[in-house]
Amino acid sequence: MPWRPTTISLACFFMIVIAAATVASFAQPGIRQNGAPLPKAGSSAPIPAHHTAPPHSPLPDPVSPDHYTDPISRNSYAMAGKVRNVVYQQPCYCYCDRNEGHHSLYDCFLSDHASVCNTCRMEGIFVYEQTRKGESAAQIRKEIIAGDWRELNPQDYMKPKEIN
């Protein structure tokens, strides 16, 4: 079947809609993938699963940042990998412990889960940034529970960052 102008226009329209939805999702931390709002961090909602101590053995590598083309996923996976022992000790407020069986934020980076979840990405970036400032895992956990990670601007991580 030959391409017709209306078919091409329709395909372009759907690509624009998908791109717009993707961009909008970056600006909405605290929204579940299905569009439902997440309980507010720091509220009376239960704290998601997490570890209160570093791992007893080396953690597996997260998915390689090179697996992704979008800069925010690349940045978040690289950052989480650099501070994995701290990420391991953090709760994830997308509540993937309930739906995915995750035991901490680090589990989000062992699959593609964090690449499609802005909550996971921004929490991972927050952990990296706070660790670089010298904060302990326990202090970062308190800040995540209080919702401080929501203050990060996803647009600040839309360009490749140098991660040490």
C-alpha positions as CSV (number, residue, x, y, z in Angstrom):
1,M,0.0,0.0,0.0
2,P,1.6,3.3,-1.0
3,W,2.0,6.1,1.5
4,R,-0.6,8.8,1.1
5,P,-0.3,12.3,2.5
6,T,-3.0,11.7,5.1
7,T,-1.2,8.5,6.3
8,I,2.1,10.5,6.7
9,S,0.2,13.3,8.4
10,L,-1.4,10.9,10.8
11,A,1.9,9.2,11.6
12,C,3.5,12.6,12.3
13,F,0.6,13.6,14.5
14,F,0.9,10.5,16.6
15,M,4.7,10.9,16.9
16,I,4.2,14.5,18.1
17,V,1.6,13.3,20.7
18,I,3.9,10.6,22.0
19,A,6.8,13.1,22.2
20,A,4.7,15.6,24.0
21,A,3.5,13.0,26.5
22,T,7.1,11.9,27.1
23,V,8.3,15.5,27.8
24,A,5.3,16.1,30.0
25,S,6.2,13.1,32.1
26,F,9.6,14.6,32.9
27,A,7.9,17.5,34.5
28,Q,5.6,15.5,36.8
29,P,7.5,13.7,39.5
30,G,5.0,12.2,41.9
31,I,2.7,10.8,39.2
32,R,2.4,7.1,38.7
33,Q,3.0,5.7,35.2
34,N,-0.8,5.2,34.9
35,G,-1.3,8.9,35.6
36,A,-2.6,8.5,39.2
37,P,-1.0,10.8,41.8
38,L,1.4,9.2,44.3
39,P,0.9,9.7,48.0
40,K,2.9,12.7,49.2
41,A,6.3,11.8,50.7
42,G,6.4,12.8,54.3
43,S,2.7,12.2,54.7
44,S,1.1,9.4,56.8
45,A,1.6,7.0,53.9
46,P,3.8,4.1,54.8
47,I,7.5,4.4,53.9
48,P,8.3,2.1,51.0
49,A,10.7,-0.8,51.3
50,H,14.4,0.0,51.9
51,H,17.5,-1.3,53.6
52,T,18.8,0.5,56.7
53,A,22.4,-0.6,56.3
54,P,24.9,-1.0,53.4
55,P,24.8,-4.3,51.6
56,H,26.9,-7.2,53.0
57,S,28.3,-8.2,49.6
58,P,29.0,-6.3,46.3
59,L,25.9,-5.2,44.5
60,P,25.2,-6.2,40.9
61,D,25.8,-3.5,38.3
62,P,22.8,-1.4,37.3
63,V,21.8,-1.4,33.6
64,S,24.4,0.5,31.6
65,P,23.6,4.1,31.0
66,D,24.7,3.4,27.4
67,H,21.5,1.3,27.0
68,Y,19.5,4.5,26.9
69,T,19.3,7.4,24.4
70,D,17.6,10.0,26.6
71,P,20.0,12.1,28.7
72,I,17.9,12.0,31.9
73,S,17.9,8.2,32.0
74,R,21.6,8.0,31.0
75,N,22.4,10.5,33.8
76,S,20.3,8.8,36.5
77,Y,21.6,5.3,35.7
78,A,25.2,6.5,35.7
79,M,24.7,8.5,39.0
80,A,22.9,5.6,40.7
81,G,25.7,3.3,39.7
82,K,28.3,5.6,41.3
83,V,26.6,5.7,44.7
84,R,24.9,2.2,44.6
85,N,25.6,1.4,48.2
86,V,23.7,4.6,49.2
87,V,20.9,4.1,46.7
88,Y,20.5,0.6,48.1
89,Q,19.5,2.1,51.4
90,Q,16.7,4.4,50.1
91,P,13.0,4.0,49.7
92,C,11.4,4.6,46.3
93,Y,8.2,6.7,46.3
94,C,6.8,5.2,43.1
95,Y,5.9,2.4,45.4
96,C,7.5,-0.2,43.2
97,D,7.9,-2.4,46.3
98,R,4.2,-3.0,46.1
99,N,3.9,-3.6,42.3
100,E,7.3,-4.8,41.3
101,G,8.6,-6.5,44.4
102,H,11.5,-4.1,44.8
103,H,13.3,-4.0,48.1
104,S,14.8,-0.5,47.7
105,L,15.4,2.3,45.1
106,Y,18.5,0.4,43.8
107,D,16.3,-2.4,42.4
108,C,14.8,0.2,40.0
109,F,18.1,0.6,38.3
110,L,18.7,-3.2,37.8
111,S,16.1,-3.2,35.0
112,D,14.5,-0.6,32.7
113,H,12.1,0.4,35.4
114,A,13.8,3.7,36.3
115,S,14.1,4.7,32.6
116,V,10.3,5.0,32.4
117,C,9.7,6.3,36.0
118,N,10.5,9.9,36.7
119,T,10.2,9.4,40.5
120,C,12.9,6.7,40.4
121,R,15.2,8.8,38.1
122,M,14.9,11.9,40.3
123,E,15.3,10.1,43.5
124,G,18.5,8.4,42.1
125,I,19.8,11.8,41.0
126,F,19.0,13.3,44.4
127,V,20.9,10.5,46.2
128,Y,23.9,11.1,44.0
129,E,23.9,14.9,44.5
130,Q,23.5,14.6,48.3
131,T,26.1,11.9,48.6
132,R,28.5,14.2,46.7
133,K,27.8,16.9,49.3
134,G,28.9,14.5,52.0
135,E,25.5,13.5,53.4
136,S,25.1,10.1,55.0
137,A,22.7,7.4,53.7
138,A,20.5,7.9,56.8
139,Q,20.3,11.7,56.3
140,I,19.5,11.3,52.6
141,R,16.8,8.8,53.5
142,K,15.2,11.3,55.9
143,E,15.2,13.9,53.1
144,I,13.7,11.5,50.6
145,I,11.0,10.6,53.1
146,A,10.3,14.3,53.6
147,G,10.0,14.7,49.8
148,D,13.1,16.9,49.3
149,W,13.9,15.1,46.0
150,R,10.9,16.7,44.4
151,E,12.7,20.1,44.5
152,L,15.1,18.9,41.8
153,N,14.3,20.3,38.3
154,P,14.3,17.4,35.8
155,Q,15.2,19.9,33.1
156,D,18.6,20.4,34.8
157,Y,19.4,16.8,33.8
158,M,18.2,16.8,30.2
159,K,21.8,17.3,29.0
160,P,24.6,14.9,29.5
161,K,26.4,15.4,32.8
162,E,30.0,14.5,33.7
163,I,29.6,11.9,36.5
164,N,32.6,11.2,38.7
